[in-house]
Amino acid sequence: MTPMTFFERFYSRSSQETIHIGGRLVQTLLSHSSLICLRGELGTGKTTLIKGMVATLTGTDPHEVVSPTFTYLQTYSGQQTVHHFDLYRLKDKRAFVHKGFLDYLHSHCPVLIEWPEKIFSLLGSSPVTIDLLYQPEENHRTIVVKQ
């Protein structure tokens, strides 16, 4: 069976709007895959989008959702359990495996991954990918969702 593919584009002009978009999108995205990968340069809004996703799934206040840049992983529990990875500082996929994180990719919980390119070959063919691009000349972020 071939996985269903889709493509959507959103525009955000503020952090609050980005949080709102994340909250609106997450349930639909999880119907396609429990792995959601966010890509984009520093400051494009990956963690801000995740704030909305985590808040919707767990009931956690979005202001309490932070990027686990130095710990690599933050788990949020509530209505659902969500694993949030920030792999910006990760050296490579061997380090991911060595730290014991591989099992999280196969859990039944939603997994949100910032900087997934570091472990791309470990993800298989099913993750949803969200690309974020900040466009200062137009004062907005473009959020492109695809599988």
N, C-alpha and C positions, 0 to 999 in steps of 0.2 A: 504494500500500500504506500503510495507516495504521500508525504506529509503535505498538508494544505499550506499554501504560501499566501502572504498578504503584504500589503504595503500601505502605510498611512503617514501623513505629514501634519505636524502641528507647529504653531508659532506661539512663543511666549514672550511677553514684554516685561515680566517681573518674576521675582522669586515665588510670590504667592500664586501666580498663575501657573508656574512650573510645578509646584506642589500639587495644585488642583488637577493638572493634567495627569500627573503620576497616579493620583488616587483614582481618577476616572478610568485610566487605562489598565490598571493591574489585573482586575478580574478577567477582562477579555484576554489579556496576554497569557494568563495562567491557564486558560482553556486550551492554549496551543502548546505550552511547555512550562515546566517548573523552573527552567533556567532562563534568566533574563540578563543579557549582557549589555552593558552600557559603555559606549566608546565616545571619546572626544578629548580635546585638549584640556589642560588644567583650566578650571574656571568656567567651563561651558554649562555646568548645571547638573552633572551626573548625580551627585549626592542630593541636590535639591529635589530632583525628580524622585529619587529613592525615598526621600522623606514622606512624600505623598503616598507612595506605594506601601511603605511600612505602616504608616498611620492607618490606612484603609484596612490592611490585613490584620493588624494586631491591636488597634485601638491606642497605640502609643502616640503621645503628643509629638507632632512633627519636629518641634524644637529640641526634643530629646534624642533625635536620630542624628548621629554624627558619623563621619567617615572613619573607619578603622585603619587609617593609613599606617600606623605604627604597630598595630596588633594583627593586621590583615583581615580579621574576622570579628564581626559583632553579631550576636544572635539576639533577636527580639522575640519575646513570647507574649501572648495575649490570646485573642480569638484564634489566631494561628501562630505557628512558629515560623520565623523568617530568618534566613542566614544572609548576611550582607558582607561581601568580600570587597576590599579595596587592595588591589594587587600592584599599585603604583611602585612600591619599593621592592617587590619580589624580583629576585634575580632571574629565575626561569622556572619551567614546569617541574624540574627535578626538585627544586626547593619546595614547591607546592606539595608534591607527593611526600617529601621527607618530613614536612610539618604535620602530616596526617590529615590533610584536608580533602583528599580524594573521595572519601566516603560521603562527604557533604553533597557532592555532585549527584549522588545516586540516592539521596534521601527522598522522602515523600514531601518534604517541605519546600516552599519557594526559596530559590537561591538567586540573589541579585549580585552581579559581579561587575565592578568597575575595573577597567584595564584588563579585559579578558584575553587580549592578544598574547599575554604572557603565558597562557595555558590553553590556547585555542585548540591544539591537537587533542586535548583531554576531554573536550566538550561534546564530541560527537556531532551529529548533524541536526539536532533538534532545538538548539537555543533560539529564543527570540532575540534579535539584536536591535538596540536603540542607539542611533548615532545622533550626537548633539553638536551643534555648531553655533558659536556666538557670532553674530553679524553686527558689529558696532555701528557701521554706516547706516543700518536700518533699525538699530536699537532693539533687536530682538534675537531670540534663540530659535533655531530651527531644530525640531525634534522629529527624526525620521525613524519609524518603527517598521521592521520587516522580519520575515522568516523565510 
